[in-house]
Amino acid sequence: MTDTSATTLAGHGRPIAPSRGVLRPLGLDEVTITGGFWGDRQRVNGTALIQHCEEWVERIGWAGNFDAAVEGRMPGRTPASRSPTPTSTS
């Protein structure tokens, strides 16, 4: 086994803990992409890519698999295996 800890990798640091660093990840409600490279990607995804993928899913017959999953008709599944597993609330 190879030891890849920070002590054996000369010149490399350790991962930071975002809660203690100067920078922190942003929440989804803290970011708005309004243009540029990523704005263009979002526009393409919203107007063309998703529709293109949906058309291919229909064309090659994969959509039926999603319908079967929603309806509980997946191959190899018995009615008993479709029911949710009871969980304890105590």
PyMOL CGO cylinders between C-alpha atoms (Angstrom):
from pymol import cmd
from pymol.cgo import CYLINDER

trace = [
    CYLINDER, 0.00, 0.00, 0.00, 1.24, 3.51, -0.81, 0.3, 1, 1, 1, 1, 1, 1,
    CYLINDER, 1.24, 3.51, -0.81, 1.27, 6.16, 1.91, 0.3, 1, 1, 1, 1, 1, 1,
    CYLINDER, 1.27, 6.16, 1.91, -0.10, 9.40, 0.44, 0.3, 1, 1, 1, 1, 1, 1,
    CYLINDER, -0.10, 9.40, 0.44, -0.42, 11.38, 3.64, 0.3, 1, 1, 1, 1, 1, 1,
    CYLINDER, -0.42, 11.38, 3.64, 0.74, 15.00, 3.61, 0.3, 1, 1, 1, 1, 1, 1,
    CYLINDER, 0.74, 15.00, 3.61, 3.86, 14.09, 5.59, 0.3, 1, 1, 1, 1, 1, 1,
    CYLINDER, 3.86, 14.09, 5.59, 5.18, 11.86, 2.80, 0.3, 1, 1, 1, 1, 1, 1,
    CYLINDER, 5.18, 11.86, 2.80, 4.34, 14.13, -0.14, 0.3, 1, 1, 1, 1, 1, 1,
    CYLINDER, 4.34, 14.13, -0.14, 7.15, 16.68, -0.08, 0.3, 1, 1, 1, 1, 1, 1,
    CYLINDER, 7.15, 16.68, -0.08, 5.95, 20.14, -1.03, 0.3, 1, 1, 1, 1, 1, 1,
    CYLINDER, 5.95, 20.14, -1.03, 2.24, 19.30, -0.85, 0.3, 1, 1, 1, 1, 1, 1,
    CYLINDER, 2.24, 19.30, -0.85, -0.18, 20.56, 1.76, 0.3, 1, 1, 1, 1, 1, 1,
    CYLINDER, -0.18, 20.56, 1.76, -3.17, 18.99, 3.41, 0.3, 1, 1, 1, 1, 1, 1,
    CYLINDER, -3.17, 18.99, 3.41, -6.82, 19.52, 2.48, 0.3, 1, 1, 1, 1, 1, 1,
    CYLINDER, -6.82, 19.52, 2.48, -8.33, 22.55, 4.15, 0.3, 1, 1, 1, 1, 1, 1,
    CYLINDER, -8.33, 22.55, 4.15, -11.32, 22.59, 6.48, 0.3, 1, 1, 1, 1, 1, 1,
    CYLINDER, -11.32, 22.59, 6.48, -13.68, 25.08, 4.77, 0.3, 1, 1, 1, 1, 1, 1,
    CYLINDER, -13.68, 25.08, 4.77, -15.21, 26.16, 8.06, 0.3, 1, 1, 1, 1, 1, 1,
    CYLINDER, -15.21, 26.16, 8.06, -11.81, 27.39, 9.31, 0.3, 1, 1, 1, 1, 1, 1,
    CYLINDER, -11.81, 27.39, 9.31, -10.42, 28.87, 6.09, 0.3, 1, 1, 1, 1, 1, 1,
    CYLINDER, -10.42, 28.87, 6.09, -10.81, 32.40, 4.73, 0.3, 1, 1, 1, 1, 1, 1,
    CYLINDER, -10.81, 32.40, 4.73, -12.82, 31.07, 1.77, 0.3, 1, 1, 1, 1, 1, 1,
    CYLINDER, -12.82, 31.07, 1.77, -15.95, 28.99, 2.09, 0.3, 1, 1, 1, 1, 1, 1,
    CYLINDER, -15.95, 28.99, 2.09, -18.28, 27.24, -0.37, 0.3, 1, 1, 1, 1, 1, 1,
    CYLINDER, -18.28, 27.24, -0.37, -21.27, 29.30, -1.47, 0.3, 1, 1, 1, 1, 1, 1,
    CYLINDER, -21.27, 29.30, -1.47, -24.85, 28.13, -1.11, 0.3, 1, 1, 1, 1, 1, 1,
    CYLINDER, -24.85, 28.13, -1.11, -27.13, 27.83, -4.13, 0.3, 1, 1, 1, 1, 1, 1,
    CYLINDER, -27.13, 27.83, -4.13, -29.05, 30.91, -3.01, 0.3, 1, 1, 1, 1, 1, 1,
    CYLINDER, -29.05, 30.91, -3.01, -25.84, 32.96, -2.86, 0.3, 1, 1, 1, 1, 1, 1,
    CYLINDER, -25.84, 32.96, -2.86, -24.86, 32.67, -6.52, 0.3, 1, 1, 1, 1, 1, 1,
    CYLINDER, -24.86, 32.67, -6.52, -26.41, 33.94, -9.73, 0.3, 1, 1, 1, 1, 1, 1,
    CYLINDER, -26.41, 33.94, -9.73, -24.76, 33.24, -13.06, 0.3, 1, 1, 1, 1, 1, 1,
    CYLINDER, -24.76, 33.24, -13.06, -25.75, 36.00, -15.44, 0.3, 1, 1, 1, 1, 1, 1,
    CYLINDER, -25.75, 36.00, -15.44, -23.45, 35.59, -18.41, 0.3, 1, 1, 1, 1, 1, 1,
    CYLINDER, -23.45, 35.59, -18.41, -20.05, 34.60, -19.69, 0.3, 1, 1, 1, 1, 1, 1,
    CYLINDER, -20.05, 34.60, -19.69, -18.88, 31.04, -20.26, 0.3, 1, 1, 1, 1, 1, 1,
    CYLINDER, -18.88, 31.04, -20.26, -21.05, 29.43, -17.54, 0.3, 1, 1, 1, 1, 1, 1,
    CYLINDER, -21.05, 29.43, -17.54, -24.05, 31.57, -18.41, 0.3, 1, 1, 1, 1, 1, 1,
    CYLINDER, -24.05, 31.57, -18.41, -23.78, 30.31, -21.99, 0.3, 1, 1, 1, 1, 1, 1,
    CYLINDER, -23.78, 30.31, -21.99, -23.58, 26.70, -20.74, 0.3, 1, 1, 1, 1, 1, 1,
    CYLINDER, -23.58, 26.70, -20.74, -26.70, 27.17, -18.64, 0.3, 1, 1, 1, 1, 1, 1,
    CYLINDER, -26.70, 27.17, -18.64, -28.55, 28.68, -21.60, 0.3, 1, 1, 1, 1, 1, 1,
    CYLINDER, -28.55, 28.68, -21.60, -27.56, 25.74, -23.84, 0.3, 1, 1, 1, 1, 1, 1,
    CYLINDER, -27.56, 25.74, -23.84, -28.61, 23.23, -21.17, 0.3, 1, 1, 1, 1, 1, 1,
    CYLINDER, -28.61, 23.23, -21.17, -31.96, 24.91, -20.70, 0.3, 1, 1, 1, 1, 1, 1,
    CYLINDER, -31.96, 24.91, -20.70, -32.80, 25.37, -24.37, 0.3, 1, 1, 1, 1, 1, 1,
    CYLINDER, -32.80, 25.37, -24.37, -31.21, 22.54, -26.32, 0.3, 1, 1, 1, 1, 1, 1,
    CYLINDER, -31.21, 22.54, -26.32, -29.26, 19.89, -24.43, 0.3, 1, 1, 1, 1, 1, 1,
    CYLINDER, -29.26, 19.89, -24.43, -32.02, 18.67, -22.13, 0.3, 1, 1, 1, 1, 1, 1,
    CYLINDER, -32.02, 18.67, -22.13, -34.52, 18.48, -25.01, 0.3, 1, 1, 1, 1, 1, 1,
    CYLINDER, -34.52, 18.48, -25.01, -31.94, 16.66, -27.15, 0.3, 1, 1, 1, 1, 1, 1,
    CYLINDER, -31.94, 16.66, -27.15, -31.33, 14.07, -24.41, 0.3, 1, 1, 1, 1, 1, 1,
    CYLINDER, -31.33, 14.07, -24.41, -35.06, 13.58, -23.85, 0.3, 1, 1, 1, 1, 1, 1,
    CYLINDER, -35.06, 13.58, -23.85, -35.60, 12.96, -27.57, 0.3, 1, 1, 1, 1, 1, 1,
    CYLINDER, -35.60, 12.96, -27.57, -32.86, 10.31, -27.62, 0.3, 1, 1, 1, 1, 1, 1,
    CYLINDER, -32.86, 10.31, -27.62, -34.18, 8.63, -24.47, 0.3, 1, 1, 1, 1, 1, 1,
    CYLINDER, -34.18, 8.63, -24.47, -37.55, 8.31, -26.21, 0.3, 1, 1, 1, 1, 1, 1,
    CYLINDER, -37.55, 8.31, -26.21, -36.02, 7.30, -29.56, 0.3, 1, 1, 1, 1, 1, 1,
    CYLINDER, -36.02, 7.30, -29.56, -33.93, 4.40, -28.22, 0.3, 1, 1, 1, 1, 1, 1,
    CYLINDER, -33.93, 4.40, -28.22, -36.61, 3.17, -25.83, 0.3, 1, 1, 1, 1, 1, 1,
    CYLINDER, -36.61, 3.17, -25.83, -35.15, 4.05, -22.45, 0.3, 1, 1, 1, 1, 1, 1,
    CYLINDER, -35.15, 4.05, -22.45, -38.20, 6.09, -21.42, 0.3, 1, 1, 1, 1, 1, 1,
    CYLINDER, -38.20, 6.09, -21.42, -40.14, 2.87, -20.93, 0.3, 1, 1, 1, 1, 1, 1,
    CYLINDER, -40.14, 2.87, -20.93, -37.65, 1.83, -18.25, 0.3, 1, 1, 1, 1, 1, 1,
    CYLINDER, -37.65, 1.83, -18.25, -38.39, 5.01, -16.27, 0.3, 1, 1, 1, 1, 1, 1,
    CYLINDER, -38.39, 5.01, -16.27, -42.13, 4.41, -16.63, 0.3, 1, 1, 1, 1, 1, 1,
    CYLINDER, -42.13, 4.41, -16.63, -41.69, 0.81, -15.45, 0.3, 1, 1, 1, 1, 1, 1,
    CYLINDER, -41.69, 0.81, -15.45, -39.65, 1.94, -12.44, 0.3, 1, 1, 1, 1, 1, 1,
    CYLINDER, -39.65, 1.94, -12.44, -42.28, 4.48, -11.42, 0.3, 1, 1, 1, 1, 1, 1,
    CYLINDER, -42.28, 4.48, -11.42, -45.03, 1.87, -11.81, 0.3, 1, 1, 1, 1, 1, 1,
    CYLINDER, -45.03, 1.87, -11.81, -43.03, -0.84, -9.97, 0.3, 1, 1, 1, 1, 1, 1,
    CYLINDER, -43.03, -0.84, -9.97, -42.74, -3.08, -13.05, 0.3, 1, 1, 1, 1, 1, 1,
    CYLINDER, -42.74, -3.08, -13.05, -38.95, -3.49, -13.15, 0.3, 1, 1, 1, 1, 1, 1,
    CYLINDER, -38.95, -3.49, -13.15, -37.74, -6.98, -14.15, 0.3, 1, 1, 1, 1, 1, 1,
    CYLINDER, -37.74, -6.98, -14.15, -36.77, -9.16, -11.21, 0.3, 1, 1, 1, 1, 1, 1,
    CYLINDER, -36.77, -9.16, -11.21, -38.85, -7.19, -8.72, 0.3, 1, 1, 1, 1, 1, 1,
    CYLINDER, -38.85, -7.19, -8.72, -41.60, -8.96, -6.82, 0.3, 1, 1, 1, 1, 1, 1,
    CYLINDER, -41.60, -8.96, -6.82, -44.54, -7.13, -5.25, 0.3, 1, 1, 1, 1, 1, 1,
    CYLINDER, -44.54, -7.13, -5.25, -43.00, -7.76, -1.79, 0.3, 1, 1, 1, 1, 1, 1,
    CYLINDER, -43.00, -7.76, -1.79, -39.69, -6.17, -2.82, 0.3, 1, 1, 1, 1, 1, 1,
    CYLINDER, -39.69, -6.17, -2.82, -41.52, -3.05, -4.04, 0.3, 1, 1, 1, 1, 1, 1,
    CYLINDER, -41.52, -3.05, -4.04, -43.00, -2.20, -0.68, 0.3, 1, 1, 1, 1, 1, 1,
    CYLINDER, -43.00, -2.20, -0.68, -40.98, 0.13, 1.53, 0.3, 1, 1, 1, 1, 1, 1,
    CYLINDER, -40.98, 0.13, 1.53, -39.03, -1.38, 4.40, 0.3, 1, 1, 1, 1, 1, 1,
    CYLINDER, -39.03, -1.38, 4.40, -40.58, -0.46, 7.76, 0.3, 1, 1, 1, 1, 1, 1,
    CYLINDER, -40.58, -0.46, 7.76, -38.34, 1.68, 9.94, 0.3, 1, 1, 1, 1, 1, 1,
    CYLINDER, -38.34, 1.68, 9.94, -38.36, 2.12, 13.66, 0.3, 1, 1, 1, 1, 1, 1,
    CYLINDER, -38.36, 2.12, 13.66, -39.31, 5.58, 14.95, 0.3, 1, 1, 1, 1, 1, 1,
    CYLINDER, -39.31, 5.58, 14.95, -38.08, 4.99, 18.49, 0.3, 1, 1, 1, 1, 1, 1,
]
cmd.load_cgo(trace, "trace")
